[in-house]
Amino acid sequence: MFAVQFATALGARVIATSSSDDKLRRAAALGAGDLVNYLTHPNWADEVLRLTDGRGVDQVVEVVAGEGINQSVRATKAAGHIALVGFLGGQTAPLDVMPLLYSQAAIRGIAVGHRRAFVEMNRWIEKNGLEPVIDSVFAFEDARQAYERLEEGPFGKVVIRVGDEDQ
């Protein structure tokens, strides 16, 4: 959900997707303008197209991948971008190539960058007052419970504290 804060800080209209109405309400509180529950709308790309008057979105932050990558392509406007940052739905899937060719969308894999970019990003975050959404914080000794919370589908980051609390 940090992406919602980041995008709205830059003035973007955010369409958030989730299987949880509670998470969607929380995304709205962070600035998401439109909400799509993909359990209610299994073909969520159609809903995104409806919300954008058929144009599609400029940017998709794709964290599921798998079969969902085809919906991301359909939801993306002509010459739009898909940032592939995760693969919760699987690492492989058949890609429907024709919609990708027609839309001329670009899919870019995003991985951890270099230290300079990390430092610059953190300066920008601090300067603009963004704060990560923290679901829960666990002591190092409670790491097992932290991973159990992660499996439950938290809203925000699950943090395992290492070292002194004052750090």
N, C-alpha and C positions, 0 to 999 in steps of 0.2 A: 504494500500500500504506500510505501515511500514514493513509488513512481507517481501515484496520484498527487501527492503533495508537490513533487518536483514539477510535474507537467502543469499543474494549475498555477504554480509560482511563475512559470514562464508564459502564462496566459492561454494555455491550451484548453480546449473543450475535451473533457475526459468522459469516455464511455467505459464503465467498469463492468466486467463479467465475473460471475461467481455462481456456484451452486447453492449458496447460502444467502437467504434474504437478510439475515442479521449482518453478514459481512458486507453486503451491498449497502445497507443503511449506514454502516460505519464508513464505507468508502464515500458515500454522499456527504457525510459530516466532514470528511477531509477535502472535499471539493469536487468529487465526481459529479458531473451534470446529468448523465443518463446512466441507467442501471439495467443490466440484462442478466436474468437468471437463466443459465443454460440448461437447467433441468426443466424449467417452464417453456423455454425456447430451445429445443435440441438443435435446431438449425439457426443458431444464434447469429450467423452472418446475415441472414435475411432480416433479422430485427435491427442489426447495425445499419444495413442498407436503408431500411425504413426510416430510422432515426436521422440519417444523413441525406434524405431525399434521393436515394439511389446512387449517391456519389461514392460512398465508402469513406474510410478514414485515411488520414495521411500516414499514420504510424501505428503499428500493432506491436505491443510488447508481448511476445509469445513465450509463455512459461510451460505450456502443456505439451506442445508438439504432437508426436504420434499422428493419429488420424485427424486431429484438430488443425493441423497445418493447412489443410485444404480450405477449411472455413476461414482461417486467417487470410489466405490469398483472396477468397471471395469478398471478404469484408474490407479489403484494402483498395483505395482509389487508384486510378490510373497513375502509374509512376510512383506509387506510394512505397513505403518501407516496412518490412517486418524484421524486428530485432528478435532473434531466436536466442533466448537466455536460459531456457530450461527444457526439460523433456520428461515432465511428470507422467505424460501419457504414453511414453515409449520413445525409444531412440530411432526407430525406423517406421516408415509408413509409405504406402504408394502415394505419389504426388500426382494430382490431376494437372498435367502440364499445360493444357490449352488455356484455362483461365489465367495462369501465370504469364503465358506468352501474350495473351490479349491485353492484360492489364499492364504489362511491363513493370510489375512490382519487383522489388529487390528484396531478397531474403539474405540477411547478414547474421552470421553467428557471432555472438558476443561472449567473450571470455574475460577473465581477469586481465587487466592491462598492466602497464609498467608503473613503477613507483611515482614518477613525476606526475602522471595523469591522476593517480590516487591522491597525491598531495594537493594538486590543483582542484580536484573535485571537492575535497574536504574544505578548502578555503572558500569555495563558492557556496557550499552548504552553510558554513558558519556565517558568511557575509549576508546570506539571504534568510537566515533564521529558520532553516528547515530542521526538523527533528524526526528521527526515525520512529516508526510506530513499534513500540515494544509490547508484545503480548504478555511475556512473563520472564522473570529472571530467576535463575537457579544457581546455587552454590556448586562449586566443582564436584563436591561429594555427592550431589544430587543429580549428576549428569544423566543417569538412567531415566529419572522422572522428566527431565528436559526433553529427551528423545521421545518419550511416550507422549508428551504434550505436542511435540512436532508431528507425530503420527495422527493426532486428533484433528489437525487442521487449524492451527492458530490464526488469529488475525494479527499480523505483524510478526516481528522477529522474536524468536526464543533465544534468550541469552544465557550462556553459561559463564558465570563470573570466575575468573582465574586470578588468584592473588588477593591483595588487600582490597577492601571495599572502597577505599579512598582514591584508588587509581582510576 
